[in-house]
């Protein structure tokens, strides 16, 4: 069986009660701050900003990797353009721009 005898003096018991009340008051103050509408809104905004930052960071890494891969296709290790790949792409781009220019010219006329 557990020993239920309390060997504390009344002054010690009062000091313990006072200490407990102070701890409870601090806890209640903290709870009050946490459930305050401004705190809740601030926490929600911070979470949204964090998620946006994380998403933008991942997008930046993906775009940077894609650009590096594309650059590797058109530039050799020394940084010189690979003409065997650049010229066909340039010709296709010029052809598309020409077709678009002719298409808009015919519509106007």
Helices and strands as residue ranges (DSSP letters): H 10-34, H 37-74, H 83-108
